Structure formats: structure tokens, C-alpha cells
Amino acid sequence: DRNGICQRGYGRKRSTGVVIRGNKLHDIGGNGIKLWGTNGGLIERNVVSFARARCKDHAAGIWPFASDDTVIQFNQVSDTQGTLDGQAFDSDYQCERTIIQYNMSWRNQGGFLLVCAPGNNYCRNTVVRYNLSVDDGVNSARVIHFGGNSEHTLIHNNTFVITGKQQIPLVKCTDWERGIPRNVDFINNLIITQEGGQARYEFGPVKEFRMRNNV
């Protein structure tokens, strides 16, 4: 129940050829789908709902850890519970070149996306594009969270819908063990705020956060 589907590697050797495709996961106590120590993993066309339903620590819908060149695409993630972390998707530390694309996400209490690493570690070159996020994040959460030492993140051509009941940061930046987010590009995104809703920006510790051509 702690993980719906979890590939697990140990030490410096990483798995290859890992494909997780076409599964339906509902009412999972912790993470929905997690890659842990793989290169070139593919997670696509899965449906994950009500993940993090029982655990008390950090968990999210779909995410890689200690993995390079992961592609996460054409998935649906909804109703992930709680705000620790509680996002639909996460590009976590010891990861490079994660691509999150063509997914749909809605009603995840922790938000749509986490990109993070502690100060003595790294998360590099994440690309998030062509996704649809609707009603992600309760008011005590955020839609997108950059935490700690994440570097060179590109978020472009996504659509974010903030509903009328949400008063929430669309973007939130925080430190983690003295690491701060660096070199973020937030480009060509569409943000729709329904009547009564509010999308704000909480730029805490961050270096070089560039926003342009958003609507």
C-alpha cells in the first residue's frame, strides 16, 4: 500500500528498459507510481486516483527518484490527498532530464508539480510541457513548488485552471537545506482564473526565475 507500482534500484547501478504503461491505480496509501534508480524509464497512459490516501509522510502521484531521462506522458492523475507533498507529479533529486508532458491533472490537494532537491544534492534539466492542470492545490498548498537545489527547469505551453474556490500560489519557491531553485524558465503558459479565484506568486529564495509570453 505504500507504493502502487515501484521500481527499486540499489547503489550506483540503475535499471534500464523500464516501462510502466496502461495501469489503473485507485486508493493507494502512498505513492501512485515511482521510479527509483533507473535510466530511460517510461511511464505512460496510466490512471492514478486517490494516492497518498493513508500515509503520514511525503508521497505524490507519479515521480522519479535517482533516475535520469525519465519520460512521464499521457497519464491522468487526480485527487492525490494531503499537502506533504501531495502533488500529481514530482521531479525529485538525483534526477536529470526528466520530461513531464501531455498529462492531465485535477483536484490533487498538494498541487500539480514539485521540483526539488536538498542543498547537498541536485535535480537538473526538468522539462514540463503540454499538460493540463485543473483545480490542483488546496488553499494551504501551491500549484507548482520549486524546493531546494533544482536547476535549469523549463515549464512551457501548459494550461493551468484556477477555480473559483482557490486562493493559491500558482508558483512557490522555497529553500531546502540551504539549497535554492536556480534558472527557471516559465514560458508560453496559459493561466485561467475563474471568478472568485486567485493565483498569486510566492518568490522566496530563488535565483534567475524568468517569466515571459504567458497569458
C-alpha positions, 0 to 999 in steps of 0.5 A: 500500500505504500507504493502502487507500482515501484521500481527499486534500484540499489547503489550506483547501478540503475535499471534500464528498459523500464516501462510502466504503461496502461495501469489503473491505480485507485486508493493507494496509501502512498505513492501512485507510481515511482521510479527509483534508480533507473535510466530511460524509464517510461511511464505512460497512459496510466490512471492514478486516483486517490494516492497518498490516501493513508500515509503520514509522510511525503508521497505524490502521484507519479515521480522519479527518484535517482533516475535520469531521462525519465519520460512521464506522458499521457497519464491522468492523475487526480485527487492525490490527498494531503499537502506533504507533498501531495502533488500529481507529479514530482521531479525529485533529486538525483534526477536529470532530464526528466520530461513531464508532458501531455498529462492531465491533472485535477483536484490533487490537494498538494498541487500539480508539480514539485521540483526539488532537491536538498542543498547537498544534492541536485535535480537538473534539466526538468522539462514540463510541457503540454499538460493540463492542470485543473483545480490542483492545490488546496488553499494551504498548498501551491500549484507548482513548488520549486524546493531546494537545489533544482536547476535549469527547469523549463515549464512551457505551453501548459494550461493551468485552471484556477477555480473559483474556490482557490486562493493559491500560489500558482508558483512557490519557491522555497529553500531546502537545506540551504539549497535554492531553485536556480534558472527557471524558465516559465514560458508560453503558459496559459493561466485561467482564473475563474471568478472568485479565484486567485493565483498569486506568486510566492518568490522566496529564495530563488535565483534567475526565475524568468517569466515571459509570453504567458497569458 
